Amino acid sequence: MPTDSVDRFLAALDPEHRDSIGAKPREEQERLAAAWERELEADTELDTLDELSPPAAEAEAARRVLDREV
């Protein structure tokens, strides 16, 4: 399991987004990973989902971060 926040963020993305975000500069990846971490920490709905399925909560938080970027 990846321990770096960027690696964890990339792992939470679907394959298409993983490739496109993976091609971005490291600084951009770090900015998105930080936003993803804040989303995981702040959203109480994700806390509940995290108890049921941590990967699902991480994927949902990643989707939300990318939706805000578009």
C-alpha positions as CSV (number, residue, x, y, z in Angstrom):
1,M,0.0,0.0,0.0
2,P,1.4,3.4,-1.0
3,T,2.4,5.7,1.9
4,D,3.2,8.9,0.0
5,S,0.0,11.1,-0.3
6,V,0.5,11.6,-4.0
7,D,0.8,7.8,-4.6
8,R,-2.2,7.2,-2.4
9,F,-4.2,9.9,-4.3
10,L,-3.2,8.4,-7.7
11,A,-4.2,4.9,-6.5
12,A,-7.6,6.2,-5.5
13,L,-8.3,7.6,-9.0
14,D,-9.8,5.6,-11.9
15,P,-7.3,4.5,-14.5
16,E,-8.1,7.3,-17.0
17,H,-7.6,10.1,-14.4
18,R,-4.6,8.3,-12.9
19,D,-2.8,8.5,-16.2
20,S,-3.7,12.2,-16.9
21,I,-2.9,13.3,-13.3
22,G,0.3,11.2,-13.3
23,A,1.5,13.1,-16.4
24,K,1.1,16.5,-14.6
25,P,4.1,18.1,-12.8
26,R,4.8,16.9,-9.3
27,E,3.8,20.2,-7.8
28,E,0.3,19.9,-9.3
29,Q,0.1,16.3,-8.1
30,E,1.0,17.4,-4.6
31,R,-1.6,20.2,-4.7
32,L,-4.3,17.8,-5.7
33,A,-3.2,15.2,-3.2
34,A,-3.3,17.9,-0.4
35,A,-6.9,18.8,-1.5
36,W,-7.8,15.1,-1.5
37,E,-6.4,14.7,2.1
38,R,-8.4,17.8,3.2
39,E,-11.6,16.3,1.6
40,L,-11.1,13.0,3.4
41,E,-10.6,14.8,6.8
42,A,-13.4,17.3,6.5
43,D,-16.3,15.4,5.1
44,T,-18.4,13.5,7.7
45,E,-20.2,11.4,5.0
46,L,-16.8,10.1,3.9
47,D,-16.1,9.2,7.5
48,T,-19.0,6.9,7.5
49,L,-18.1,5.4,4.1
50,D,-14.5,5.0,5.3
51,E,-15.7,2.8,8.1
52,L,-17.5,0.6,5.5
53,S,-14.9,0.7,2.7
54,P,-11.8,2.8,3.0
55,P,-11.0,2.5,-0.8
56,A,-14.5,3.7,-1.7
57,A,-14.1,6.7,0.5
58,E,-10.8,7.5,-1.0
59,A,-12.1,7.1,-4.5
60,E,-15.1,9.4,-3.7
61,A,-12.9,12.1,-2.3
62,A,-10.6,11.9,-5.3
63,R,-13.7,12.2,-7.6
64,R,-14.8,15.3,-5.7
65,V,-11.4,16.9,-5.9
66,L,-11.3,16.4,-9.7
67,D,-14.8,17.6,-10.1
68,R,-13.9,20.9,-8.5
69,E,-10.9,21.2,-10.8
70,V,-13.0,21.0,-13.9
